[in-house]
């Protein structure tokens, strides 16, 4: 029965592959969004950009609030 079911479900393999790739992408995006190390690095980048005058203070504050919010979310467990 295992061989028959494998043959019958073979046409679904591309769909399963697309689902798997989507899950891998989702996991990577969540890692980038909520990894404390990544968030801290981005906070430093925002500070440096603000100090160098590459972004306005209001925009820097907005980005910092967003990043700190994500950092707090990770510490609270989601």
Secondary structure, 3 states (H helix, E strand, C coil): CHHHHHHHHHHHHHHHHHHHHHHHHHHHHHHHHHCHHHHHHHHHHHHHHHHHCCCCHHHHHHHHHHHHHHHHHHHHCC
